[in-house]
């Protein structure tokens, strides 16, 4: 969606000052039936306006219901210069573009000059699409009808964004081979550079005053700025980071290096396809291709038994080292053979560069020598992945992002731990000029109870799942379903699902049975539904009304110390004299728990029960830190008190 107008009109948006806009009789009240004035929203808007105007860095936690999105959008559109707004996911981008920005435009009585940008992999590459149509091959024949749908859509699209094809699954295999991903881009040397959908997206963004991106694109863009195709997001010095609690994890993902069997296979397929499309003989290249495939298969087979293994200098056996060296040599041989072709197209030259980059990254991960990274092996399905992940991204974020900002805002409903921002500032290396902590306007004491049963087994106990399932069945009987049951692991989710399937008389929706959007739509439209899910449903999910009247969390969401990145961060903190549990593991879990429980109360009319089936919340000393960081719902330990909350007439029964 693109809402555009000339710069003079956008500049005039400054007349929508926070006090005139958010007041009881302000512009927003006139545009939004049932509007409720929220002083915290105006206070936040004034702080954002101040930092955008004068420069600096604002950290602001704005509790659920504050209305933070409009509070930062109003000053942003009135600034008169380009502002980039980055949010957590593509879904939240869509919410901004289809809900919040149109409401702001309606309240201001004018159009706004806004462009949306997604990651390159969301867009069709004209060059690769044509090449695939001429010489591509399908890994799965059942995807051929889906490709025909893309063929019908491609001549009509005005954006090249795959989201326009409603029935194209996220997991469709051939899309990787026709998308405009950075690894495949040949930059300005491409014959399709001017009409390229990514080029056009960037041109629209260059002309806009508000550019809406997501954290994945933001961090991917930072990571590739030095490459031949350069940054996609236009230059900016003013940035608003919504859902800023996600930034460290996303930056960790994009600032690292990974090499997989899939990447080698994709490179080989692309080279083969370009040779076929160009009708090139290239016997030496084809010979090298076969050797690369053979050596890749041998190396990754050796590595496939090491899932989760952390790597250190000298980690390889002599056999693994021999196979690794052979693959490195053959990748160099492939690059040399391609460059030796007398009349090669630009696409093949780019593929020789991919072979070189893959060789260099593989050598870096295999050496495992940079102590700023943690190195490990993962297996997923048939894929084997070698990863080098930065242990601390704060210095890179400072260098690549924050040092270049004139003004920045980092906000979320969950940024603070222990009543302040010390944890976030240390993790991201921030030096804010202003900090703001705004509580939710919702009355949690009246709208919710927090149920924590006493005497639950330790979550590591073999009896925990059985007891948790029994508690969940009892709670769902009181709430008549209408619940999210959120787990910290697939193992617990599946075990509980199996146990309660025959005991809960309500529709059960289980993560993995359908894509996330389909499950959410089904939950919203199915009376008394119960959704069982894991991490991806703990945040960025919004269900308003009594359809969601209960959120149950199985246990405190401590990150597994068996995770290589978590383990490396624990080791580094300990080596520097810190307290890994108190300084890192507890704060991470607090923010995650706040996100999970935040799914329940999304409006002033919502009511319900928050349940955490982990007695450590009230038995351990660190539990007080969790409770102090949560909204002020009344803490109860007796199921009868939950019954009374939902049915006040039951008081007499309980107390008699």
C-alpha positions as CSV (number, residue, x, y, z in Angstrom):
1,X,0.0,0.0,0.0
2,X,1.3,3.5,-0.9
3,X,-0.2,6.7,0.4
4,X,1.5,9.6,-1.3
5,X,1.2,13.4,-1.8
6,X,3.5,16.4,-2.3
7,X,6.0,17.6,0.3
8,X,4.2,20.8,1.0
9,X,1.1,18.8,2.2
10,X,3.2,16.5,4.3
11,X,5.0,19.5,5.9
12,X,1.6,20.9,6.8
13,X,1.0,17.9,9.0
14,X,2.9,19.7,11.7
15,X,-0.4,21.4,12.5
16,X,-1.4,18.1,14.1
17,X,0.6,18.8,17.2
18,X,0.2,16.2,20.0
19,X,-2.1,18.3,22.2
20,X,-4.4,19.3,19.3
21,X,-4.4,15.8,17.9
22,X,-4.8,13.5,21.0
23,X,-7.0,15.7,23.2
24,X,-10.5,14.9,24.2
25,X,-11.9,17.0,21.3
26,X,-8.8,16.6,19.1
27,X,-8.4,15.4,15.5
28,X,-8.2,11.7,16.5
29,X,-11.3,11.9,18.6
30,X,-13.2,13.3,15.6
31,X,-11.9,10.6,13.3
32,X,-12.3,7.6,15.6
33,X,-15.7,6.7,17.1
34,X,-15.5,5.7,20.7
35,X,-12.1,7.3,21.2
36,X,-10.7,7.4,24.7
37,X,-8.2,10.0,25.6
38,X,-4.9,8.6,27.0
39,X,-2.5,11.0,28.7
40,X,0.4,8.5,28.3
41,X,-0.1,8.6,24.5
42,X,0.2,12.3,24.3
43,X,3.2,12.3,26.7
44,X,4.9,9.7,24.4
45,X,4.1,11.7,21.3
46,X,5.6,14.9,22.8
47,X,8.8,13.0,23.8
48,X,9.1,11.6,20.2
49,X,8.5,15.0,18.7
50,X,11.1,16.5,20.9
51,X,13.8,14.0,20.0
52,X,13.0,14.0,16.3
53,X,13.2,17.8,16.3
54,X,16.3,18.3,18.5
55,X,18.2,15.0,17.9
56,X,19.2,12.4,20.4
57,X,18.0,8.9,21.4
58,X,14.8,8.1,23.2
59,X,14.1,4.7,25.0
60,X,10.5,4.3,25.7
61,X,8.5,1.4,27.1
62,X,4.8,2.1,26.3
63,X,2.6,-0.5,27.9
64,X,-0.2,-2.3,25.9
65,X,-3.0,0.1,25.1
66,X,-0.9,3.2,25.3
67,X,-1.4,3.8,21.5
68,X,2.3,4.1,20.8
69,X,2.0,3.6,17.1
70,X,0.0,6.8,16.4
71,X,2.1,8.5,19.1
72,X,5.3,8.1,17.1
73,X,3.7,8.3,13.6
74,X,2.3,11.8,14.2
75,X,5.7,13.5,14.9
76,X,7.3,11.4,12.1
77,X,5.0,12.6,9.3
78,X,5.2,16.2,10.6
79,X,9.0,16.3,10.6
80,X,9.5,17.3,7.0
81,X,12.4,14.9,6.3
82,X,12.8,11.2,5.7
83,X,12.0,9.0,8.7
84,X,12.5,5.3,8.6
85,X,10.1,3.2,10.8
86,X,11.2,-0.3,11.5
87,X,8.9,-2.9,13.1
88,X,9.3,-6.5,14.1
89,X,7.7,-8.4,11.3
90,X,6.0,-8.2,7.9
91,X,2.6,-8.7,9.6
92,X,3.2,-5.6,11.8
93,X,4.2,-3.7,8.6
94,X,0.9,-4.6,7.1
95,X,-0.9,-3.4,10.2
96,X,0.8,-0.1,9.9
97,X,0.0,0.3,6.3
98,X,-3.6,-0.9,6.4
99,X,-4.7,0.3,9.8
100,X,-2.6,2.9,11.6
101,X,-1.4,5.1,8.8
102,X,-4.8,5.4,7.0
103,X,-6.3,6.3,10.4
104,X,-3.7,9.0,10.9
105,X,-4.2,10.3,7.3
106,X,-8.0,10.4,7.9
107,X,-7.6,12.3,11.2
108,X,-5.2,14.8,9.6
109,X,-7.5,15.2,6.6
110,X,-4.7,14.6,4.1
111,X,-2.8,12.0,2.3
112,X,0.7,11.0,3.5
113,X,3.8,10.3,1.5
114,X,4.6,6.8,2.7
115,X,6.5,3.8,1.1
116,X,6.8,0.3,2.4
117,X,9.9,-1.9,1.9
118,X,10.3,-5.6,2.5
119,X,13.3,-7.9,2.3
120,X,14.6,-8.6,-1.2
121,X,13.6,-12.2,-1.1
122,X,9.9,-11.1,-1.1
123,X,10.3,-9.8,-4.7
124,X,10.4,-11.5,-8.0
125,X,13.7,-11.1,-9.9
126,X,12.8,-10.6,-13.6
127,X,16.2,-12.0,-14.8
128,X,16.1,-15.1,-12.7
129,X,12.4,-15.7,-13.5
130,X,13.1,-15.6,-17.2
131,X,16.1,-17.9,-16.8
132,X,14.1,-20.4,-14.7
133,X,11.3,-20.4,-17.2
134,X,13.8,-21.3,-20.0
135,X,16.1,-23.8,-18.2
136,X,15.0,-24.3,-14.6
137,X,14.0,-27.6,-13.0
138,X,11.6,-28.4,-10.2
139,X,12.7,-30.3,-7.1
140,X,9.0,-31.1,-6.5
141,X,6.7,-31.7,-9.4
142,X,3.6,-30.8,-7.3
143,X,4.9,-27.2,-7.4
144,X,4.5,-26.8,-11.2
145,X,0.8,-25.6,-10.9
146,X,2.0,-23.0,-8.4
147,X,4.7,-21.8,-10.8
148,X,2.0,-21.5,-13.5
149,X,0.1,-19.2,-11.1
150,X,3.3,-17.0,-10.7
151,X,3.6,-16.9,-14.5
152,X,0.0,-15.6,-14.7
153,X,0.7,-13.0,-12.0
154,X,4.1,-11.7,-13.2
155,X,3.0,-9.7,-16.2
156,X,0.2,-8.0,-14.1
157,X,1.9,-7.1,-10.9
158,X,2.9,-3.5,-10.1
159,X,5.1,-4.4,-7.2
160,X,6.6,-7.8,-7.7
161,X,5.7,-8.7,-4.1
162,X,4.9,-12.4,-3.7
163,X,2.3,-11.5,-1.0
164,X,0.0,-10.6,-3.8
165,X,-0.3,-14.3,-4.7
166,X,-2.7,-15.4,-1.9
167,X,-2.3,-19.2,-2.3
168,X,1.5,-19.3,-2.7
169,X,2.8,-21.1,0.4
170,X,5.8,-19.7,2.4
171,X,7.6,-22.9,1.9
172,X,7.4,-23.2,-1.9
173,X,10.7,-24.4,-3.1
174,X,11.1,-22.7,-6.5
175,X,10.7,-19.2,-5.1
176,X,14.3,-19.2,-3.9
177,X,15.3,-19.6,-7.6
178,X,13.3,-16.7,-8.9
179,X,13.5,-14.2,-6.1
180,X,15.6,-11.0,-5.9
181,X,17.7,-12.2,-2.9
182,X,21.0,-10.3,-2.3
183,X,23.1,-13.4,-2.9
184,X,21.9,-13.6,-6.5
185,X,21.8,-9.9,-7.4
186,X,24.3,-8.7,-10.0
187,X,23.6,-5.0,-9.3
188,X,23.7,-2.3,-11.9
189,X,25.2,-4.6,-14.4
190,X,21.9,-6.4,-14.7
191,X,20.0,-5.8,-17.9
192,X,16.8,-5.6,-15.8
193,X,18.2,-3.2,-13.3
194,X,15.9,-0.2,-14.2
195,X,12.6,-2.2,-14.3
196,X,13.7,-4.4,-11.3
197,X,11.1,-4.5,-8.6
198,X,13.7,-3.9,-5.9
199,X,15.0,-0.8,-7.9
200,X,11.4,0.5,-8.1
201,X,10.8,-0.2,-4.4
202,X,13.9,1.8,-3.6
203,X,12.9,4.7,-5.9
204,X,9.5,5.0,-4.2
205,X,11.3,5.0,-0.9
206,X,13.7,7.8,-2.1
207,X,10.6,10.0,-2.9
208,X,8.8,9.2,0.4
209,X,9.0,11.0,3.8
210,X,8.0,7.9,5.8
211,X,9.6,4.6,4.9
212,X,8.2,1.5,6.7
213,X,10.6,-1.5,6.9
214,X,11.0,-4.4,9.2
215,X,14.0,-5.4,11.4
216,X,15.0,-8.2,9.1
217,X,15.4,-5.9,6.2
218,X,17.0,-3.2,8.4
219,X,19.7,-5.6,9.7
220,X,20.2,-7.4,6.3
221,X,20.7,-4.0,4.8
222,X,23.3,-3.0,7.4
223,X,25.1,-6.3,6.8
224,X,25.5,-5.8,3.0
225,X,26.2,-2.1,2.7
226,X,29.7,-2.8,1.5
227,X,28.7,-5.1,-1.3
228,X,28.5,-4.4,-5.0
229,X,24.7,-3.9,-4.9
230,X,24.8,-1.7,-1.8
231,X,22.0,-0.8,0.6
232,X,18.3,-1.1,-0.4
233,X,17.0,1.3,2.2
234,X,17.7,5.0,1.1
235,X,20.0,7.0,3.3
236,X,18.4,8.0,6.6
237,X,19.5,9.8,9.8
238,X,16.2,9.5,11.7
239,X,14.9,6.1,12.8
240,X,12.0,4.8,14.9
241,X,12.5,1.2,16.0
242,X,9.2,-0.3,17.1
243,X,9.2,-3.8,18.8
244,X,12.8,-2.9,19.7
245,X,13.1,-5.8,22.1
246,X,13.6,-8.0,19.0
247,X,16.5,-6.1,17.6
248,X,19.4,-8.0,19.3
249,X,18.1,-11.4,18.1
250,X,17.5,-10.2,14.5
251,X,20.9,-8.5,14.4
252,X,22.6,-11.6,15.7
253,X,21.0,-13.6,12.8
254,X,22.1,-11.2,10.1
255,X,25.6,-10.3,11.4
256,X,26.7,-13.9,11.5
257,X,27.9,-16.3,8.8
258,X,26.3,-19.6,7.8
259,X,27.2,-22.2,5.2
260,X,25.0,-25.1,4.5
261,X,24.6,-28.0,2.1
262,X,21.6,-26.1,0.7
263,X,23.8,-23.2,-0.3
264,X,26.2,-25.3,-2.1
265,X,23.4,-27.1,-3.9
266,X,21.7,-23.9,-4.8
267,X,24.9,-22.5,-6.3
268,X,25.4,-25.7,-8.4
269,X,21.8,-25.6,-9.7
270,X,22.1,-21.9,-10.6
271,X,25.3,-22.4,-12.5
272,X,23.9,-25.4,-14.3
273,X,20.8,-23.4,-15.2
274,X,22.7,-20.5,-16.6
275,X,24.8,-22.8,-18.7
276,X,21.7,-24.4,-20.1
277,X,20.0,-21.1,-20.7
278,X,23.0,-19.7,-22.5
279,X,23.5,-22.9,-24.5
280,X,27.2,-23.0,-23.4
281,X,29.3,-26.1,-23.7
282,X,31.6,-25.3,-20.8
283,X,32.8,-28.8,-20.2
284,X,35.3,-27.7,-17.5
285,X,32.6,-25.9,-15.6
286,X,30.3,-28.9,-15.7
287,X,33.1,-31.1,-14.5
288,X,33.9,-28.8,-11.6
289,X,30.2,-28.7,-10.8
290,X,30.0,-32.4,-10.4
291,X,33.1,-32.5,-8.2
292,X,31.8,-29.7,-6.0
293,X,28.5,-31.6,-5.5
294,X,30.4,-34.8,-4.7
295,X,32.7,-33.1,-2.2
296,X,29.9,-31.2,-0.6
297,X,27.9,-34.4,0.0
298,X,30.9,-36.1,1.6
299,X,31.8,-33.2,3.9
300,X,28.3,-32.5,5.1
301,X,27.7,-36.2,5.7
302,X,30.7,-36.2,8.0
303,X,29.2,-33.2,9.8
304,X,25.6,-34.4,10.0
305,X,26.2,-36.3,13.2
306,X,27.3,-33.2,15.2
307,X,24.0,-31.4,15.7
308,X,24.3,-28.7,18.4
309,X,28.1,-29.2,18.6
310,X,30.1,-26.1,19.4
311,X,33.3,-25.8,17.4
312,X,36.7,-24.4,18.5
313,X,40.1,-24.1,16.7
314,X,41.4,-27.5,15.7
315,X,37.9,-29.2,16.1
316,X,38.0,-31.2,12.9
317,X,39.2,-34.8,12.7
318,X,41.8,-35.5,10.1
319,X,39.0,-37.0,7.9
320,X,36.8,-34.0,8.2
321,X,39.7,-31.7,7.6
322,X,40.6,-33.6,4.4
323,X,37.0,-33.4,3.1
324,X,36.8,-29.7,4.0
325,X,40.0,-28.9,2.2
326,X,38.8,-30.8,-0.9
327,X,35.6,-28.8,-1.1
328,X,37.4,-25.5,-0.6
329,X,39.7,-26.4,-3.5
330,X,36.8,-27.4,-5.8
331,X,34.9,-24.2,-5.1
332,X,38.0,-22.3,-6.2
333,X,38.2,-24.5,-9.2
334,X,34.6,-23.8,-10.1
335,X,35.2,-20.0,-9.8
336,X,38.3,-20.3,-12.0
337,X,36.5,-22.4,-14.6
338,X,33.7,-20.0,-14.9
339,X,36.0,-17.0,-15.3
340,X,37.9,-18.9,-18.0
341,X,34.8,-19.0,-20.3
342,X,35.6,-16.7,-23.2
343,X,32.1,-15.3,-23.7
344,X,30.2,-15.6,-20.5
345,X,27.1,-13.6,-19.5
346,X,27.1,-11.3,-16.5
347,X,25.0,-13.8,-14.6
348,X,27.8,-16.4,-14.7
349,X,30.4,-13.8,-13.6
350,X,28.2,-13.1,-10.6
351,X,28.0,-16.8,-9.9
352,X,31.8,-17.0,-9.9
353,X,31.7,-14.3,-7.2
354,X,29.2,-16.5,-5.2
355,X,31.5,-19.4,-5.4
356,X,34.3,-17.3,-4.0
357,X,32.2,-15.8,-1.2
358,X,31.0,-19.3,-0.3
359,X,34.5,-20.6,-0.2
360,X,35.7,-17.7,2.1
361,X,32.7,-18.1,4.4
362,X,33.2,-21.8,4.6
363,X,36.9,-21.3,5.5
364,X,36.0,-18.8,8.2
365,X,33.5,-21.1,9.9
366,X,35.7,-24.1,9.7
367,X,38.6,-22.3,11.2
368,X,36.5,-21.2,14.2
369,X,39.2,-18.8,15.3
370,X,37.5,-15.5,15.9
371,X,36.6,-15.3,19.6
372,X,33.9,-12.8,18.9
373,X,31.8,-15.6,17.4
374,X,30.4,-18.9,18.6
375,X,30.7,-21.7,16.0
376,X,28.4,-24.7,15.8
377,X,26.7,-27.3,13.6
378,X,23.0,-27.6,13.1
379,X,20.9,-30.2,11.3
380,X,17.3,-29.4,10.1
381,X,15.6,-32.0,8.0
382,X,18.1,-33.0,5.3
383,X,20.1,-29.8,5.6
384,X,23.3,-29.4,7.5
385,X,24.3,-25.9,8.6
386,X,27.7,-24.5,9.8
387,X,27.2,-21.3,11.7
388,X,29.4,-18.5,13.1
389,X,27.2,-16.3,15.2
390,X,28.4,-13.1,17.0
391,X,28.3,-13.3,20.7
392,X,27.8,-9.6,21.2
393,X,26.2,-7.4,18.5
394,X,26.4,-4.1,20.4
395,X,29.6,-2.8,18.8
396,X,28.4,-3.7,15.3
397,X,25.1,-2.0,15.9
398,X,26.9,1.1,17.2
399,X,29.2,1.2,14.2
400,X,26.6,0.4,11.5
401,X,23.5,2.0,12.9
402,X,23.4,4.2,15.9
403,X,26.5,6.3,15.3
404,X,25.0,7.5,12.0
405,X,21.7,8.6,13.5
406,X,20.8,12.2,14.2
407,X,17.6,11.1,16.0
408,X,16.4,7.7,17.1
409,X,13.5,6.2,19.1
410,X,13.5,2.6,20.4
411,X,10.1,1.6,21.7
412,X,8.1,-1.5,22.7
413,X,5.5,-2.6,25.2
414,X,8.3,-4.7,26.7
415,X,11.7,-3.1,27.1
416,X,12.2,-2.6,30.8
417,X,13.5,-5.1,33.4
418,X,13.5,-4.3,37.1
419,X,11.8,-1.0,36.4
420,X,14.5,0.4,34.1
421,X,16.5,0.0,30.8
422,X,19.9,-1.1,32.2
423,X,19.7,-4.6,30.5
424,X,18.7,-3.2,27.1
425,X,21.4,-0.5,27.2
426,X,24.1,-3.0,28.0
427,X,22.9,-5.5,25.3
428,X,22.7,-2.9,22.5
429,X,25.4,-0.5,23.8
430,X,23.0,2.4,23.9
431,X,23.6,5.8,25.4
432,X,20.1,7.4,25.4
433,X,19.4,11.1,25.9
434,X,16.0,10.4,27.3
435,X,14.2,7.4,28.9
436,X,10.4,7.1,29.3
437,X,8.5,4.3,31.1
438,X,4.8,4.5,30.5
439,X,2.5,2.0,32.2
440,X,-0.5,0.4,30.4
441,X,-3.7,2.4,30.8
442,X,-5.6,-0.9,31.4
443,X,-6.8,-1.7,34.9
444,X,-5.2,-5.1,35.3
445,X,-6.4,-5.4,38.9
446,X,-10.0,-5.4,37.7
447,X,-9.5,-6.9,34.3
448,X,-7.3,-9.9,35.1
449,X,-6.1,-12.4,37.7
450,X,-2.7,-14.0,37.6
451,X,-3.0,-17.7,38.6
452,X,0.1,-19.5,39.8
453,X,-0.6,-22.9,41.4
454,X,1.5,-23.8,44.4
455,X,3.1,-27.2,44.6
456,X,3.7,-27.9,40.9
457,X,6.5,-30.3,40.2
458,X,9.8,-28.8,39.0
459,X,9.5,-28.2,35.2
460,X,12.3,-30.7,34.6
461,X,10.5,-33.4,36.6
462,X,9.0,-36.4,34.7
463,X,5.6,-35.7,36.3
464,X,5.5,-32.0,35.2
465,X,3.7,-32.5,31.9
466,X,1.0,-34.7,33.5
467,X,0.3,-32.2,36.2
468,X,0.4,-29.3,33.7
469,X,-2.1,-31.0,31.5
470,X,-4.5,-31.5,34.5
471,X,-4.2,-27.8,35.4
472,X,-4.9,-26.8,31.8
473,X,-8.0,-29.0,31.6
474,X,-9.4,-27.5,34.8
475,X,-8.7,-23.9,33.6
476,X,-10.3,-24.5,30.2
477,X,-13.4,-25.8,31.9
478,X,-13.7,-22.5,33.8
479,X,-13.0,-20.3,30.8
480,X,-15.0,-22.4,28.3
481,X,-12.0,-22.7,26.1
482,X,-11.2,-19.3,24.6
483,X,-7.5,-19.7,25.4
484,X,-4.0,-19.6,24.2
485,X,-1.8,-22.3,25.8
486,X,1.8,-21.2,25.2
487,X,4.8,-23.6,25.6
488,X,8.5,-23.1,25.8
489,X,9.1,-26.3,23.7
490,X,7.5,-28.4,21.0
491,X,8.0,-31.4,23.2
492,X,5.8,-30.1,26.0
493,X,3.2,-28.8,23.5
494,X,2.9,-32.1,21.8
495,X,2.9,-34.1,25.0
496,X,0.1,-31.9,26.5
497,X,-1.9,-31.9,23.3
498,X,-1.9,-35.7,23.4
499,X,-3.1,-35.8,27.0
500,X,-5.9,-33.3,26.8
501,X,-7.3,-34.2,23.4
502,X,-9.9,-36.5,24.8
503,X,-10.7,-34.4,27.9
504,X,-11.3,-30.9,26.5
505,X,-14.7,-30.5,24.8
506,X,-13.6,-27.5,22.7
507,X,-11.9,-27.2,19.3
508,X,-8.1,-27.6,19.6
509,X,-5.9,-25.8,17.2
510,X,-2.2,-26.9,17.3
511,X,0.8,-25.1,15.9
512,X,2.2,-27.0,12.9
513,X,-1.2,-28.2,11.7
514,X,-1.6,-25.1,9.5
515,X,0.3,-21.9,8.8
516,X,0.3,-19.3,11.5
517,X,-2.2,-16.8,9.8
518,X,-4.6,-19.7,9.1
519,X,-4.5,-20.8,12.7
520,X,-5.1,-17.3,14.0
521,X,-8.1,-16.8,11.6
522,X,-9.5,-20.1,12.7
523,X,-9.1,-19.1,16.4
524,X,-10.8,-15.8,15.9
525,X,-13.7,-17.3,14.0
526,X,-14.2,-20.5,16.1
527,X,-16.3,-20.2,19.3
528,X,-14.5,-21.5,22.4
529,X,-11.4,-22.5,20.5
530,X,-8.1,-23.4,22.2
531,X,-4.8,-22.7,20.5
532,X,-1.7,-24.7,21.6
533,X,1.5,-23.0,20.4
534,X,5.2,-22.2,21.0
535,X,7.5,-19.2,20.6
536,X,6.2,-17.6,17.5
537,X,2.8,-17.0,19.1
538,X,4.2,-15.3,22.2
539,X,4.4,-12.0,20.5
540,X,3.0,-10.0,17.6
541,X,-0.4,-11.6,18.0
542,X,-3.5,-9.6,18.7
543,X,-7.0,-11.0,19.6
544,X,-9.4,-8.5,21.1
545,X,-12.5,-9.4,23.0
546,X,-13.8,-12.4,24.9
547,X,-12.7,-14.8,22.2
548,X,-9.4,-14.8,24.1
549,X,-10.2,-15.0,27.8
550,X,-7.2,-17.0,29.1
551,X,-3.5,-17.2,28.4
552,X,-1.7,-20.2,30.0
553,X,2.1,-20.5,30.0
554,X,3.6,-23.8,30.9
555,X,6.8,-22.6,32.5
556,X,9.2,-19.6,32.8
557,X,10.7,-19.0,29.4
558,X,14.4,-19.4,30.2
559,X,16.5,-19.8,27.1
560,X,18.1,-23.2,27.0
561,X,21.8,-23.2,28.2
562,X,22.3,-26.0,25.7
563,X,21.8,-23.5,22.9
564,X,25.3,-22.6,21.6
565,X,24.7,-18.9,21.4
566,X,23.2,-18.8,24.9
567,X,26.0,-20.9,26.2
568,X,28.6,-18.6,24.6
569,X,27.0,-15.5,26.1
570,X,26.9,-17.2,29.6
571,X,30.6,-18.2,29.3
572,X,31.6,-14.6,28.2
573,X,29.7,-13.0,31.1
574,X,31.2,-15.4,33.6
575,X,34.7,-14.9,32.3
576,X,34.3,-11.2,32.8
577,X,33.1,-11.6,36.4
578,X,29.4,-11.1,35.7
579,X,26.4,-13.1,36.9
580,X,25.0,-14.8,33.8
581,X,21.8,-16.0,35.5
582,X,20.9,-12.7,37.1
583,X,22.3,-10.4,34.4
584,X,21.3,-12.2,31.3
585,X,19.1,-15.3,31.7
586,X,16.5,-13.8,34.0
587,X,16.1,-10.5,32.0
588,X,15.6,-12.4,28.8
589,X,13.0,-14.6,30.4
590,X,11.2,-11.6,32.0
591,X,10.9,-9.9,28.6
592,X,9.6,-13.0,27.0
593,X,7.1,-13.7,29.8
594,X,5.8,-10.1,29.5
595,X,5.3,-10.7,25.8
596,X,3.4,-13.9,26.3
597,X,1.1,-12.6,29.0
598,X,0.6,-9.5,27.0
599,X,-1.6,-11.4,24.5
600,X,-4.5,-11.3,26.9
601,X,-5.6,-7.8,27.7
602,X,-5.7,-5.8,24.4
603,X,-8.6,-3.4,25.1
604,X,-10.2,-1.7,28.1
605,X,-13.2,-4.1,27.9
606,X,-11.1,-7.3,27.9
607,X,-11.2,-9.6,30.9
608,X,-9.4,-12.9,31.6
609,X,-7.0,-15.1,33.5
610,X,-3.2,-15.2,33.1
611,X,-1.8,-18.5,34.3
612,X,1.8,-19.6,34.7
613,X,2.1,-23.2,35.7
614,X,5.6,-22.8,37.2
615,X,5.8,-22.6,41.0
616,X,9.3,-21.1,40.8
617,X,7.5,-17.8,40.1
618,X,6.5,-17.7,43.8
619,X,9.0,-20.1,45.4
620,X,12.3,-18.7,44.1
621,X,13.9,-15.4,45.1
622,X,14.2,-14.4,41.4
623,X,10.5,-14.9,41.0
624,X,10.0,-11.5,42.7
625,X,11.8,-9.9,39.7
626,X,9.4,-11.5,37.3
627,X,6.3,-10.5,39.4
628,X,7.5,-6.9,39.7
629,X,7.9,-6.6,35.9
630,X,4.4,-7.9,35.1
631,X,1.2,-5.9,34.9
632,X,-0.6,-5.5,38.2
633,X,-3.1,-8.3,37.9
634,X,-4.2,-9.8,41.3
635,X,-2.1,-12.9,42.1
636,X,-4.1,-16.0,43.1
637,X,-3.1,-19.6,43.9
638,X,-6.5,-21.3,44.3
639,X,-8.5,-22.4,41.3
640,X,-11.7,-21.4,43.2
641,X,-10.5,-17.8,43.0
642,X,-10.3,-18.1,39.2
643,X,-13.8,-19.5,39.2
644,X,-15.1,-16.5,41.2
645,X,-13.4,-14.1,38.8
646,X,-15.4,-15.6,35.9
647,X,-18.5,-16.1,37.9
648,X,-18.9,-13.7,40.9
649,X,-22.1,-15.4,41.9
650,X,-20.0,-18.4,42.9
651,X,-18.6,-16.5,45.9
652,X,-21.2,-17.9,48.3
653,X,-20.3,-21.5,47.2
654,X,-16.6,-20.9,47.7
655,X,-16.8,-19.2,51.1
656,X,-19.6,-21.4,52.6
